[in-house]
Amino acid sequence: MTTASDPLSLHDRLLAATYRCVERFGMAKTTIDDIVKESGVSRATIYRQFPGGRDEVLLETVGWELANYFNQLADQV
């Protein structure tokens, strides 16, 4: 669900929240509860988006951020 003030999809919002948690706590210490607090969604919503749980959301966050990095790099080149 997106709004005019929030152009990111729910999936991308969760990845962005996870990225902020990883920045703050590190990958090893980031928990689903941290992501719940940062994103403002329920645990059930996170598990619906990422059925593999913590490992899946962290793996997808790394891929998402790498894609963002390379897109920005391509824009600059």
Buried (B, 14 or more C-beta within 10 A) or exposed (E): EEEEEEEEEBEBBBBBBBBBBBEEEEEEEBEBEBBBEBBEBEEEBBBEBBEEEBEBBBEBBBEBBEEBEEEEEEEEE
